Amino acid sequence: METIFEKNNNTNGILLTDEKPDLSIIESKFLRTDNCGLPDIGELEVLRHYKELSDRNFCIEKGFYPLGSCTMKYNPKVNELLASLEGFSNLHPSQPDEDCQGALELMYKLQEALKKITGMDAFTLQPAAGAHGELTGMMVIKKYFEVKGDVRKKVIVPDSAHGTNPASAALCGFEIVQVKSNKKGQVDVEDLKSVLTPEVAAIMMTNPNTLGIFEEQVLEISKIMHENGSLLYYDGANFNAIMGYTNPKLMGFDVVHLNLHKTFATPHGGGGPGAGPVGVVENLKEFLPSPVIDFDGEKYFRNYNIKHTIGNVRDFYGSFGVLVRAYAYILMMGKNLKEASENAVLNANYLKEQLKKYYTLPFDTICKHEFVLSGEDLKHKTGVSTLNTAKALMDENTHPPTVYFPLIVHEAMMIEPTESETKERLDEFVKTMIKIYEEANTNPEKLLSAPHSTPVKRVDETLAARHPDLSFKN
Ligand SMILES: *Cc1c(COP(=O)(O)O)cnc(C)c1O
């Protein structure tokens, strides 16, 4: 497809003005002498160009998007309307507190709502995404031990963890100690005990974990960790599974991040803004980034008076537009947040039970909001790998699941349907997966060269990351 610059036909574009501007006030050496090269195209052709580009994209509005761990639920459009209200979108972050009481009230009330949902005692809304929340949380933990004069070097991370967990801890200077999963796909408590020393600052856990399995021994784990003087960090990316049923406080966690863009319905996946608020228990409050949003009974204000603050982790106050969307979503859902989790879990179990008749289910147990299949047996039998299955799904107007993660399952397919889907959509997906399974057994050639219908076929998965080429040269 041509770029808008190549389509430039110098014919129908809009003339901004036919008046000759007075350029005498600009020194001649600063005046452009050549054409600046902006494309000159009529409105209809511009519209067609961008429509064609957007048609090449896959999005939740186009089809089923079971991308495990990413919670690609429906993002109500009314949130967009609210976030674009002038009073929110035209605010300047340097305006004094008196001028932006509404925005501060929204942030304060969002903090309060997140405290209720997680059981934590205080929140910062600054971090820009989940991984940034992890980094913030680990900085809080590090500072806590520093101030206590009890310097600890190690952080424990289960082998099922998201890759950002060890990365965040390592960025804070911690040494990573891995613990194994047991046969049930849960943290092996005996292995955990064997690596626990007075040098361990914390464990980072996801619950339900990345296999979609609830860690049944979490209370024992939190007891063991606390007895060791260590803290527990909760990766809240899987919060969609537990809202209203339980919370990290009840499980014994001290620090938690949430992915507002996953659980609380902000569009994501295109690299747009996210938000990863971090909540802490009472005795870690004084380490949060500054400012936090506070209320003195009369007015809302930015509170910079945080004794051992780790400092600012982001310019100003975070992704404000995302906070507006999340708050709107929480108010709109109210008690139904619990029902959202209920349906997310039901949908996942429904799919799991249908699909395990065809694809291998390595941990055959009730799952939470997602589950992980293995394409290993299919690959041995037919040569069709998980990658091929994922590519074949693209030909069926379906976004592939997360593949090759978690690492502890070979040829992994991590499927998260979310609560937004109807039974008809789930049945359609099951049919598609069976069709691909049968094709793998009868006509594997077709799958080995899939996708056949997408604008881009098999891409080099590492080239774009290793040699990014982001500019257009005519
Ligand atoms: C998505 C995710 C993260 C990272 O969150 P980002 O917002 O993408 O930075 C961390 N842990 C788990 C389990 C996740 O699914």
The ligand as an ORCA input file, in Angstrom:
! r2SCAN-3c Opt
* xyz 0 1
  C       0.314     -7.283     30.966
  C       1.009     -7.870     32.114
  C       2.044     -7.185     32.763
  C       2.621     -5.884     32.253
  O       1.691     -4.864     32.117
  P       1.902     -3.711     31.026
  O       0.780     -2.772     31.285
  O       1.849     -4.370     29.689
  O       3.233     -3.094     31.283
  C       2.615     -7.763     33.878
  N       2.213     -8.958     34.336
  C       1.232     -9.661     33.726
  C       0.817    -10.995     34.284
  C       0.594     -9.144     32.583
  O      -0.353     -9.830     31.975
*
